[in-house]
């Protein structure tokens, strides 16, 4: 798709949740119509649906360009990288987010798109961060290997040692600007994708909402038993000491709480 000037993007209106849903549905209908036309079985009006889908995608991108600019400003950009290139990479990530956004899941587009924008910017760094181009997945492997090696290059796996010998460890680890960021810091993340992260966040919020039905002490016990706070899951023995109860009392509280919450949890999962 064509990319208008940044000033045009900045003047585009912001979208409400309902606007996002309507645009996403229009894009989806246009995509389905394009597939029917490609298969030779188009319906009356499919051409208009395809056109409407293209306009909706353009509007979706233009209305979210502020998110790209905000992310670019907060990104630690190496001194050798032009910020306009970073913004362009972010726009490509935004377009991917628009293409992949599932309006049925009910979460905000900006939360979903930020992951794609940052990932696209990081990929752009990989393309310019070294004289010799390293594939993205190999860059990630090299980053992990360099972070975990204890005694230098000799301990790296053979394939990664060859890559390291070509690029030199010094060029990967050297600081690139005043922010004290190295090229290693700019390589792509191995974190879960946005869909997994959002679903996990939604599930966690639902569980915490369920726990509101419990009395404060029981809630704390359940949260700590299953690791919903900052600490890892605790044993019954550890909780007994912490709450000054017997091991059996703690266990009974947890079982009773789960029995109480199970009907609502089942209804939410349906």
KEKE-3310 file (N, C-alpha, C; in steps of 0.2 Angstrom, whole numbers, plus 5000, padded with zeros to 4 digits):
npx = (5004:5002:5011:5007:5013:5021:5016:5003:4998:4999:4988:4977:4961:4959:4955:4940:4936:4925:4926:4938:4934:4924:4932:4941:4932:4927:4939:4941:4930:4933:4945:4940:4932:4941:4948:4938:4936:4949:4949:4940:4926:4918:4907:4892:4896:4908:4920:4918:4918:4932:4938:4933:4939:4952:4952:4948:4959:4969:4965:4965:4979:4983:4977:4984:4997:5002:5006:5017:5026:5027:5033:5045:5051:5053:5062:5078:5089:5102:5117:5121:5109:5096:5083:5071:5071:5069:5056:5049:5051:5043:5031:5029:5028:5016:5007:5007:5002:4989:4984:4984:4976:4964:4948:4938:4943:4943:4952:4962:4968:4980:4988:4990:4996:5008:5018:5021:5026:5037:5045:5047:5054:5066:5070:5074:5085:5093:5096:5104:5114:5126:5140:5140:5126:5116:5104:5088:5084:5096:5103:5097:5100:5114:5114:5109:5119:5130:5127:5127:5139:5154:5167:5172:5174:5177:5168:5156:5143:5148:5143:5138:5150:5157:5149:5151:5165:5165:5158:5164:5166:5168:5162:5149:5146:5150:5147:5135:5129:5125:5116:5121:5119:5121:5124:5120:5109:5099:5094:5082:5068:5065:5053:5036:5024:5012:4998:4999:5003:4993:4982:4986:4987:4974:4968:4974:4969:4955:4956:4960:4950:4940:4945:4941:4930:4934:4938:4950:4961:4961:4961:4974:4982:4978:4983:4997:4999:4998:5006:5002:5006:5021:5030:5036:5026:5020:5023:5012:5017:5026:5017:5009:5018:5020:5007:5004:4997:4991:4997:4987:4976:4978:4979:4965:4959:4963:4957:4944:4942:4944:4934:4923:4925:4925:4912:4910:4921:4921:4909:4914:4924:4917)
npy = (4994:5012:5025:5039:5056:5059:5069:5069:5057:5061:5069:5062:5055:5048:5032:5024:5010:5004:5008:5002:4989:4989:4993:4982:4972:4975:4975:4961:4956:4961:4954:4941:4942:4945:4933:4924:4930:4927:4913:4911:4911:4923:4934:4944:4961:4959:4965:4978:4976:4972:4984:4992:4986:4988:5002:5003:4997:5006:5017:5012:5010:5024:5030:5025:5029:5037:5029:5022:5032:5036:5025:5024:5035:5032:5021:5015:5020:5015:5025:5025:5022:5029:5038:5040:5028:5019:5023:5020:5006:5003:5006:4996:4986:4989:4988:4974:4971:4976:4968:4955:4957:4951:4955:4948:4944:4954:4963:4978:4987:4994:4989:4976:4979:4986:4976:4971:4982:4986:4974:4974:4985:4981:4971:4978:4985:4973:4971:4982:4982:4976:4973:4961:4952:4944:4931:4933:4923:4917:4928:4929:4917:4919:4929:4924:4914:4921:4928:4918:4911:4907:4907:4913:4913:4900:4891:4892:4884:4875:4880:4893:4898:4900:4910:4920:4922:4928:4940:4946:4947:4959:4969:4966:4968:4981:4997:5008:5021:5036:5031:5020:5007:4992:4983:4970:4972:4976:4966:4954:4949:4934:4932:4927:4928:4942:4937:4926:4933:4942:4934:4927:4937:4941:4930:4929:4941:4938:4927:4934:4942:4933:4929:4939:4935:4929:4928:4940:4934:4920:4923:4928:4917:4908:4915:4915:4901:4897:4906:4919:4931:4941:4931:4914:4899:4893:4881:4870:4869:4880:4890:4887:4891:4904:4910:4906:4894:4877:4864:4856:4865:4875:4868:4864:4876:4880:4870:4872:4884:4883:4874:4882:4892:4886:4883:4897:4899:4889:4893:4905:4900:4894)
npz = (5000:4997:5005:5014:5018:5033:5041:5036:5041:5055:5057:5055:5062:5078:5083:5089:5100:5094:5081:5077:5077:5067:5056:5055:5052:5040:5033:5034:5027:5014:5011:5011:5000:4990:4990:4985:4972:4967:4966:4956:4958:4961:4969:4966:4969:4975:4970:4975:4989:4990:4987:4997:5008:5006:5007:5021:5027:5024:5031:5044:5046:5045:5055:5066:5066:5075:5085:5080:5079:5092:5098:5091:5096:5109:5107:5108:5098:5088:5084:5070:5063:5054:5059:5052:5044:5054:5058:5046:5046:5057:5052:5043:5052:5058:5048:5046:5059:5057:5047:5054:5065:5076:5078:5086:5098:5107:5113:5114:5099:5099:5110:5104:5092:5096:5099:5086:5079:5087:5085:5071:5070:5077:5068:5057:5063:5063:5050:5046:5056:5054:5044:5037:5032:5044:5045:5053:5063:5066:5071:5083:5089:5090:5099:5111:5113:5115:5127:5136:5136:5145:5144:5133:5115:5112:5118:5111:5101:5086:5073:5077:5081:5069:5064:5073:5071:5059:5060:5071:5089:5095:5087:5088:5102:5105:5111:5104:5105:5114:5123:5128:5123:5115:5099:5101:5110:5102:5094:5088:5098:5108:5114:5118:5105:5101:5101:5110:5121:5124:5126:5137:5146:5147:5152:5164:5170:5171:5180:5192:5194:5197:5210:5218:5225:5236:5253:5261:5267:5262:5249:5248:5251:5241:5229:5232:5233:5220:5213:5208:5211:5214:5218:5215:5214:5230:5242:5252:5265:5266:5266:5277:5287:5285:5286:5299:5301:5302:5291:5286:5287:5279:5267:5266:5265:5252:5244:5247:5242:5228:5225:5227:5217:5205:5198:5192:5185:5176:5169:5163:5155:5145)
capx = (5000:5006:5012:5007:5018:5020:5011:4996:4996:4998:4982:4972:4958:4960:4949:4937:4936:4920:4929:4943:4930:4921:4937:4943:4927:4927:4945:4940:4926:4937:4950:4936:4930:4947:4950:4933:4938:4955:4947:4935:4919:4916:4899:4890:4898:4915:4924:4917:4921:4939:4940:4931:4944:4959:4952:4948:4966:4973:4962:4967:4986:4984:4975:4988:5004:5005:5009:5023:5030:5028:5037:5051:5054:5055:5067:5085:5091:5110:5119:5122:5103:5092:5076:5066:5071:5066:5049:5047:5051:5038:5025:5028:5025:5009:5003:5006:4997:4982:4982:4983:4972:4957:4943:4934:4946:4940:4957:4964:4972:4986:4991:4992:5001:5015:5023:5023:5030:5044:5048:5049:5060:5072:5072:5077:5092:5097:5098:5109:5118:5132:5142:5138:5119:5115:5097:5086:5084:5103:5105:5094:5104:5120:5113:5109:5125:5135:5125:5128:5146:5157:5175:5174:5171:5178:5163:5150:5142:5152:5139:5138:5157:5159:5146:5155:5172:5164:5156:5168:5162:5169:5157:5142:5145:5152:5142:5134:5127:5125:5112:5125:5116:5125:5120:5116:5103:5094:5092:5075:5067:5062:5047:5030:5020:5007:4992:5000:5004:4987:4978:4989:4985:4966:4966:4976:4964:4949:4957:4961:4943:4937:4948:4938:4925:4936:4940:4957:4966:4960:4964:4982:4984:4977:4987:5003:5000:4998:5011:4999:5010:5028:5034:5034:5021:5023:5021:5008:5022:5028:5011:5007:5023:5019:5001:5003:4991:4993:4998:4980:4971:4980:4976:4958:4956:4964:4952:4937:4941:4944:4927:4919:4926:4925:4907:4910:4927:4918:4905:4918:4928:4912)
capy = (5000:5018:5028:5046:5059:5058:5075:5067:5052:5064:5073:5057:5055:5042:5027:5021:5002:5002:5010:4997:4983:4990:4993:4975:4968:4977:4972:4954:4955:4962:4948:4935:4943:4944:4925:4921:4932:4923:4906:4911:4910:4929:4935:4951:4966:4957:4970:4984:4974:4972:4991:4995:4983:4992:5009:5002:4996:5012:5021:5009:5012:5031:5032:5022:5031:5040:5023:5021:5038:5036:5019:5026:5040:5028:5016:5017:5020:5016:5031:5024:5021:5035:5037:5039:5021:5016:5024:5016:4999:5003:5006:4990:4981:4991:4985:4967:4970:4977:4961:4950:4959:4948:4959:4944:4943:4960:4967:4985:4986:4997:4984:4971:4982:4988:4971:4970:4988:4985:4968:4976:4990:4977:4967:4983:4985:4968:4972:4987:4982:4972:4973:4955:4951:4938:4930:4935:4918:4916:4933:4928:4912:4921:4934:4920:4911:4926:4930:4913:4908:4909:4907:4916:4910:4893:4887:4892:4879:4876:4885:4900:4901:4902:4917:4925:4924:4933:4947:4948:4949:4966:4973:4964:4970:4988:5002:5012:5028:5039:5027:5014:5001:4988:4980:4964:4974:4978:4960:4952:4945:4927:4932:4925:4933:4946:4934:4922:4937:4945:4929:4925:4943:4941:4924:4931:4946:4934:4923:4939:4944:4927:4929:4944:4932:4925:4933:4942:4929:4915:4925:4928:4910:4905:4918:4913:4894:4896:4910:4924:4937:4942:4926:4908:4895:4891:4874:4871:4869:4887:4894:4886:4895:4911:4912:4903:4889:4870:4862:4854:4870:4878:4864:4864:4882:4880:4865:4875:4890:4880:4871:4888:4896:4881:4885:4903:4898:4885:4897:4910:4897:4891)
capz = (5000:4997:5012:5013:5022:5041:5043:5035:5047:5062:5057:5055:5068:5082:5082:5095:5100:5089:5074:5076:5076:5061:5051:5055:5049:5033:5030:5033:5021:5008:5010:5009:4993:4985:4989:4980:4965:4965:4965:4951:4960:4964:4970:4965:4974:4978:4969:4980:4995:4990:4987:5004:5012:5005:5011:5028:5029:5024:5037:5050:5047:5046:5062:5071:5065:5081:5089:5077:5081:5099:5099:5088:5100:5115:5105:5109:5091:5087:5080:5063:5060:5052:5063:5047:5043:5060:5057:5040:5048:5061:5048:5040:5057:5059:5043:5048:5064:5054:5043:5058:5070:5076:5082:5090:5104:5111:5116:5110:5094:5101:5114:5100:5087:5098:5098:5079:5078:5090:5082:5064:5071:5078:5062:5053:5066:5061:5043:5046:5061:5053:5037:5034:5034:5047:5046:5060:5068:5068:5076:5090:5092:5092:5105:5117:5115:5118:5133:5141:5136:5151:5143:5126:5109:5111:5121:5107:5096:5080:5068:5079:5082:5063:5063:5077:5068:5053:5062:5077:5095:5097:5083:5091:5109:5106:5112:5098:5105:5121:5128:5131:5120:5110:5094:5104:5113:5096:5090:5089:5104:5107:5118:5114:5100:5104:5103:5116:5127:5126:5129:5144:5150:5148:5157:5171:5173:5173:5187:5197:5195:5201:5217:5222:5228:5242:5259:5260:5269:5258:5242:5248:5251:5234:5225:5233:5231:5212:5210:5205:5213:5211:5220:5212:5218:5237:5245:5258:5271:5267:5267:5284:5292:5283:5289:5305:5302:5301:5284:5284:5287:5272:5261:5266:5262:5245:5241:5247:5237:5221:5224:5227:5211:5199:5193:5189:5181:5170:5165:5159:5150:5140)
cpx = (5004:5006:5012:5012:5016:5015:5004:4994:4995:4991:4976:4968:4959:4954:4946:4937:4931:4922:4934:4939:4927:4926:4939:4938:4927:4934:4944:4936:4929:4942:4946:4934:4936:4949:4945:4935:4944:4954:4942:4928:4917:4909:4898:4893:4905:4920:4924:4919:4928:4941:4939:4936:4950:4958:4952:4955:4970:4971:4965:4975:4987:4982:4979:4995:5007:5008:5016:5028:5032:5033:5044:5055:5057:5061:5074:5088:5099:5111:5119:5115:5099:5085:5071:5065:5068:5058:5046:5046:5045:5031:5023:5025:5018:5005:5002:5001:4990:4980:4981:4978:4965:4953:4939:4937:4945:4946:4959:4969:4979:4991:4994:4998:5008:5020:5025:5027:5037:5048:5051:5055:5066:5074:5076:5084:5096:5100:5103:5115:5125:5134:5140:5131:5119:5107:5095:5086:5091:5106:5103:5098:5111:5120:5113:5115:5130:5134:5127:5135:5150:5165:5176:5171:5172:5173:5156:5150:5146:5149:5140:5145:5159:5156:5150:5162:5171:5163:5160:5164:5162:5163:5150:5141:5147:5146:5141:5132:5128:5121:5115:5122:5120:5121:5117:5109:5097:5092:5085:5074:5064:5056:5041:5027:5015:5000:4993:5000:4997:4982:4980:4987:4978:4965:4968:4971:4958:4950:4957:4954:4939:4939:4944:4932:4927:4938:4947:4962:4967:4963:4971:4985:4984:4982:4995:5004:5001:5002:5008:5002:5017:5033:5032:5029:5024:5020:5016:5012:5024:5023:5009:5012:5021:5012:4999:4997:4995:4993:4991:4975:4972:4977:4969:4955:4957:4958:4945:4936:4941:4937:4922:4919:4925:4919:4907:4916:4925:4914:4909:4922:4923:4912)
cpy = (5006:5021:5035:5049:5058:5063:5073:5062:5056:5067:5068:5056:5048:5038:5025:5013:5000:5003:5004:4991:4983:4989:4986:4971:4969:4974:4964:4952:4956:4956:4942:4936:4942:4937:4922:4923:4928:4916:4906:4910:4917:4930:4943:4956:4964:4962:4976:4982:4974:4979:4994:4992:4987:4999:5008:5001:5002:5017:5019:5011:5019:5033:5030:5024:5034:5035:5022:5026:5038:5030:5021:5031:5037:5023:5019:5015:5020:5022:5031:5022:5027:5033:5037:5032:5017:5017:5020:5008:4998:5003:5000:4985:4983:4988:4978:4966:4971:4971:4956:4951:4955:4951:4955:4943:4949:4964:4973:4983:4988:4992:4978:4973:4984:4983:4970:4976:4987:4979:4970:4981:4986:4973:4972:4985:4979:4968:4977:4987:4979:4973:4967:4953:4944:4937:4931:4929:4916:4921:4932:4922:4914:4926:4929:4916:4915:4928:4924:4910:4911:4910:4909:4912:4902:4888:4887:4886:4880:4881:4892:4903:4903:4909:4922:4927:4928:4940:4950:4950:4956:4971:4972:4968:4978:4992:5007:5019:5030:5035:5021:5007:4998:4985:4974:4966:4975:4972:4958:4948:4938:4926:4929:4930:4936:4942:4930:4927:4940:4940:4927:4931:4943:4935:4926:4936:4942:4930:4928:4941:4939:4927:4934:4941:4929:4931:4934:4937:4923:4917:4925:4921:4907:4908:4916:4905:4893:4901:4916:4931:4938:4936:4919:4904:4893:4884:4875:4872:4877:4891:4893:4890:4902:4914:4909:4899:4882:4869:4860:4860:4874:4874:4864:4870:4883:4876:4869:4881:4888:4878:4877:4892:4892:4883:4891:4902:4894:4889:4902:4906:4894:4896)
cpz = (5000:5004:5011:5018:5029:5043:5042:5040:5053:5062:5056:5062:5072:5082:5089:5095:5095:5082:5072:5074:5069:5055:5050:5051:5042:5029:5029:5028:5014:5006:5008:5001:4988:4984:4984:4973:4962:4963:4959:4952:4964:4964:4967:4971:4977:4976:4973:4987:4996:4991:4994:5009:5012:5008:5018:5031:5030:5030:5044:5052:5049:5053:5067:5070:5071:5086:5087:5079:5088:5101:5096:5093:5107:5114:5106:5102:5090:5082:5073:5059:5059:5056:5058:5045:5048:5060:5052:5042:5053:5058:5045:5046:5059:5054:5044:5054:5062:5051:5048:5064:5070:5081:5087:5097:5109:5114:5111:5105:5096:5105:5109:5095:5090:5098:5091:5077:5080:5086:5075:5065:5072:5072:5058:5056:5063:5054:5042:5051:5060:5046:5033:5037:5037:5047:5053:5065:5070:5072:5083:5093:5095:5099:5111:5119:5118:5125:5138:5141:5141:5149:5136:5121:5108:5114:5117:5103:5090:5075:5071:5080:5075:5061:5067:5074:5063:5056:5068:5083:5097:5093:5086:5098:5110:5107:5106:5099:5113:5126:5130:5128:5115:5105:5096:5107:5108:5093:5092:5095:5103:5111:5114:5110:5104:5105:5109:5122:5129:5129:5136:5149:5152:5153:5164:5174:5175:5179:5193:5199:5199:5208:5221:5226:5235:5247:5258:5261:5264:5251:5242:5247:5244:5229:5226:5232:5224:5209:5206:5206:5210:5213:5216:5217:5225:5239:5251:5265:5272:5269:5274:5289:5291:5286:5296:5306:5301:5293:5282:5283:5280:5266:5260:5263:5255:5241:5241:5243:5230:5220:5223:5220:5205:5195:5189:5184:5174:5166:5160:5154:5144:5134)
residu = (UNK:UNK:UNK:UNK:UNK:UNK:UNK:UNK:UNK:UNK:UNK:UNK:UNK:UNK:UNK:UNK:UNK:UNK:UNK:UNK:UNK:UNK:UNK:UNK:UNK:UNK:UNK:UNK:UNK:UNK:UNK:UNK:UNK:UNK:UNK:UNK:UNK:UNK:UNK:UNK:UNK:UNK:UNK:UNK:UNK:UNK:UNK:UNK:UNK:UNK:UNK:UNK:UNK:UNK:UNK:UNK:UNK:UNK:UNK:UNK:UNK:UNK:UNK:UNK:UNK:UNK:UNK:UNK:UNK:UNK:UNK:UNK:UNK:UNK:UNK:UNK:UNK:UNK:UNK:UNK:UNK:UNK:UNK:UNK:UNK:UNK:UNK:UNK:UNK:UNK:UNK:UNK:UNK:UNK:UNK:UNK:UNK:UNK:UNK:UNK:UNK:UNK:UNK:UNK:UNK:UNK:UNK:UNK:UNK:UNK:UNK:UNK:UNK:UNK:UNK:UNK:UNK:UNK:UNK:UNK:UNK:UNK:UNK:UNK:UNK:UNK:UNK:UNK:UNK:UNK:UNK:UNK:UNK:UNK:UNK:UNK:UNK:UNK:UNK:UNK:UNK:UNK:UNK:UNK:UNK:UNK:UNK:UNK:UNK:UNK:UNK:UNK:UNK:UNK:UNK:UNK:UNK:UNK:UNK:UNK:UNK:UNK:UNK:UNK:UNK:UNK:UNK:UNK:UNK:UNK:UNK:UNK:UNK:UNK:UNK:UNK:UNK:UNK:UNK:UNK:UNK:UNK:UNK:UNK:UNK:UNK:UNK:UNK:UNK:UNK:UNK:UNK:UNK:UNK:UNK:UNK:UNK:UNK:UNK:UNK:UNK:UNK:UNK:UNK:UNK:UNK:UNK:UNK:UNK:UNK:UNK:UNK:UNK:UNK:UNK:UNK:UNK:UNK:UNK:UNK:UNK:UNK:UNK:UNK:UNK:UNK:UNK:UNK:UNK:UNK:UNK:UNK:UNK:UNK:UNK:UNK:UNK:UNK:UNK:UNK:UNK:UNK:UNK:UNK:UNK:UNK:UNK:UNK:UNK:UNK:UNK:UNK:UNK:UNK:UNK:UNK:UNK:UNK:UNK:UNK:UNK:UNK:UNK:UNK:UNK:UNK:UNK:UNK:UNK:UNK)
# end
